[in-house]
Amino acid sequence: MRRKSTKIATPTLGAMTVIFRQRGFKRPKGCAGIYMKGFNDAKEKYKKKAKTIDGS
């Protein structure tokens, strides 16, 4: 039986914690939290930028 892929469309805190734990990080929950903070900030900036380009 084939192993289930760990690749996901949009990262979540839980999914990133699992990935960092598999990679052997010392504090996977903390690393995942910081990663998600940056990801969400970038997503907001992208939405604002796209909105100004559209002119909506």
Backbone hydrogen bonds, N-H to C=O, Kabsch-Sander energy under -0.5 kcal/mol:
donor,donor_aa,acceptor,acceptor_aa,energy
16,M,12,T,-2.6
17,T,13,L,-2.1
18,V,14,G,-2.0
19,I,15,A,-2.1
20,F,16,M,-2.8
21,R,17,T,-2.2
22,Q,18,V,-2.2
23,R,19,I,-1.6
24,G,21,R,-1.0
25,F,20,F,-2.2
31,C,27,R,-2.5
32,A,28,P,-2.4
33,G,29,K,-2.0
34,I,30,G,-2.1
35,Y,31,C,-2.4
36,M,32,A,-2.6
37,K,33,G,-2.0
38,G,34,I,-2.1
39,F,35,Y,-2.5
40,N,36,M,-2.8
41,D,37,K,-2.0
42,A,38,G,-2.4
43,K,39,F,-2.0
44,E,40,N,-2.0
45,K,41,D,-2.3
46,Y,42,A,-2.4
47,K,43,K,-2.2
48,K,44,E,-2.3
49,K,45,K,-2.5
50,A,46,Y,-2.6
51,K,47,K,-2.0
52,T,48,K,-2.0
53,I,49,K,-1.8
54,D,50,A,-2.1
55,G,51,K,-1.6
56,S,51,K,-1.1
